[in-house]
Amino acid sequence: MSTVYIGGRHSDKWQILPPRPRLAGPAFVEDWPKEARALRAHLKATHARCPSRLPKGGSERIGCEIIEHIGRLDVASLYLLRFTFAELVKLSVH
Protein backbone atom coordinates (compact mmCIF):
# COMPACT_ATOMS: atom_id res chain seq x y z
CA MET A 1 0.00 0.00 0.00
CA SER A 2 1.18 3.48 -0.72
CA THR A 3 0.87 6.51 1.49
CA VAL A 4 0.05 10.12 0.67
CA TYR A 5 0.94 13.15 2.74
CA ILE A 6 -2.02 15.45 3.20
CA GLY A 7 -1.20 18.92 4.46
CA GLY A 8 -4.04 20.67 6.22
CA ARG A 9 -4.40 24.09 7.73
CA HIS A 10 -4.69 22.91 11.34
CA SER A 11 -3.09 19.51 11.11
CA ASP A 12 -0.92 17.48 8.83
CA LYS A 13 -1.44 13.77 8.49
CA TRP A 14 -0.55 10.70 6.44
CA GLN A 15 -3.28 8.79 4.68
CA ILE A 16 -2.91 5.15 3.66
CA LEU A 17 -4.27 4.53 0.19
CA PRO A 18 -5.65 1.14 -0.83
CA PRO A 19 -3.91 -0.58 -3.76
CA ARG A 20 -5.29 0.09 -7.23
CA PRO A 21 -8.13 -2.30 -7.97
CA ARG A 22 -7.32 -5.01 -10.47
CA LEU A 23 -10.01 -6.77 -12.40
CA ALA A 24 -7.83 -9.77 -13.15
CA GLY A 25 -4.94 -10.75 -10.91
CA PRO A 26 -2.10 -13.13 -11.67
CA ALA A 27 -2.74 -16.83 -12.09
CA PHE A 28 0.10 -19.00 -10.89
CA VAL A 29 0.04 -21.51 -13.71
CA GLU A 30 3.02 -22.59 -15.79
CA ASP A 31 3.44 -20.43 -18.93
CA TRP A 32 0.43 -18.26 -18.02
CA PRO A 33 2.34 -14.95 -18.31
CA LYS A 34 3.49 -15.83 -21.85
CA GLU A 35 0.02 -16.96 -22.89
CA ALA A 36 -1.57 -13.88 -21.28
CA ARG A 37 0.74 -11.59 -23.28
CA ALA A 38 -0.26 -13.41 -26.48
CA LEU A 39 -3.95 -13.12 -25.59
CA ARG A 40 -3.55 -9.41 -24.83
CA ALA A 41 -1.92 -8.86 -28.22
CA HIS A 42 -4.71 -10.79 -29.94
CA LEU A 43 -7.41 -8.83 -28.11
CA LYS A 44 -5.69 -5.55 -29.00
CA ALA A 45 -5.58 -6.47 -32.70
CA THR A 46 -9.17 -7.74 -32.69
CA HIS A 47 -10.45 -4.68 -30.81
CA ALA A 48 -8.95 -2.39 -33.45
CA ARG A 49 -10.88 -4.22 -36.20
CA CYS A 50 -14.27 -4.47 -34.47
CA PRO A 51 -17.15 -2.31 -35.70
CA SER A 52 -17.43 0.90 -33.72
CA ARG A 53 -21.19 0.90 -33.36
CA LEU A 54 -23.30 -0.27 -30.48
CA PRO A 55 -24.66 -3.80 -30.99
CA LYS A 56 -28.42 -4.22 -31.39
CA GLY A 57 -30.05 -3.90 -27.99
CA GLY A 58 -27.27 -1.85 -26.43
CA SER A 59 -24.90 -2.53 -23.57
CA GLU A 60 -27.69 -3.34 -21.09
CA ARG A 61 -28.91 -6.24 -23.24
CA ILE A 62 -25.37 -7.57 -23.64
CA GLY A 63 -24.81 -7.39 -19.89
CA CYS A 64 -28.05 -9.28 -19.24
CA GLU A 65 -27.03 -11.94 -21.79
CA ILE A 66 -23.72 -12.46 -20.02
CA ILE A 67 -25.36 -12.62 -16.59
CA GLU A 68 -27.96 -15.07 -17.86
CA HIS A 69 -25.33 -17.54 -19.11
CA ILE A 70 -22.53 -17.02 -16.59
CA GLY A 71 -23.70 -19.98 -14.50
CA ARG A 72 -22.75 -22.34 -17.34
CA LEU A 73 -19.05 -21.45 -17.14
CA ASP A 74 -16.54 -23.60 -15.30
CA VAL A 75 -13.86 -22.12 -13.05
CA ALA A 76 -11.23 -21.76 -15.79
CA SER A 77 -13.74 -20.11 -18.12
CA LEU A 78 -14.80 -17.68 -15.38
CA TYR A 79 -11.18 -16.65 -14.87
CA LEU A 80 -10.71 -16.23 -18.62
CA LEU A 81 -13.87 -14.11 -18.81
CA ARG A 82 -12.56 -11.95 -15.96
CA PHE A 83 -9.16 -11.58 -17.65
CA THR A 84 -10.69 -10.76 -21.04
CA PHE A 85 -13.11 -8.26 -19.52
CA ALA A 86 -10.24 -6.51 -17.71
CA GLU A 87 -8.28 -6.21 -20.95
CA LEU A 88 -11.29 -4.91 -22.86
CA VAL A 89 -11.87 -2.28 -20.17
CA LYS A 90 -8.23 -1.17 -20.57
CA LEU A 91 -8.60 -0.98 -24.36
CA SER A 92 -11.85 0.99 -24.08
CA VAL A 93 -10.52 3.52 -21.57
CA HIS A 94 -7.24 4.28 -23.33
N, C-alpha and C positions, 0 to 999 in steps of 0.2 A: 504494500500500500504506500502511496505517496502522501506527502504532507504539504500543506500550503500555509504560508504565513499571512495572516489577515491582520492588518493594522487598523485599529479603531481609534476614535478620538479619546475615549476614556480608558480603554484597555487594549492591549495587544494580545493575540492568542494564536495558537497553532490549531489548524483543523485537519483531521485525518480524512482523506478522500478515499472512497471505495475504489477498487480497481475498475477499469473500463469494462463494461459488460461485453461478453463474447457470446455470439449466438452458437458457435460451434467450437468446442475446445479440442485439444489434441486427443487422438486415439492412439494408444500405445500398442500398435500392431506392426509387425515387421513390414517394411517397405511402404507403410502408409504415407509418410511425408512425400516420397517420390510420386506415388500415385495421386496424392492430393494436389501436388503442383501440376501434374498432367491434366487432372480434372479441371482445375482452375483455368488453365490455358484454354481448354476446350470450351468451357462455359463462356470465357471472355470472347472467343472467336464466334461462338454461336449467338451470343447476345448482340454482337455488332451486326449480325445478318438478320435478326428477327424483325418482323414488321413493327413499326412504331405507331401502332394504333391499338386502342383498347379492344380486347376481345369481346365478342357478343355477350352481353349480360353484365359486363363490367367486373371490377375487382371483387365486389361483394359476392357475386355468383361463383367466381373462381374460388374464393375463400371457403364458401359453403361446400363446394364440391370436394375440396381437399379435406375438410373436417368430416364430411360424410364418409369418406373412404379411408381415413387414417387408421381406423381400427383393423384394417386388413393387412397392414404392414407388420413385418417382423422387426426384431430389434435392430438388425443391421440396416434394413431399409429405412427405419426411423432415423437412425444416425445419418444416413446418406441424405435424407430429405432435409434434415437440420443443417448439414454442411452446405448443401446446394442452396438452400434458402439464404443462408448467411452470405454466400458468395454473390448471389443475385442482388441482395440488399446493397452490398458494397458496390457492385456495378451500377446500380440504379442511382445511388447517392453521388457517386463521383463522376 
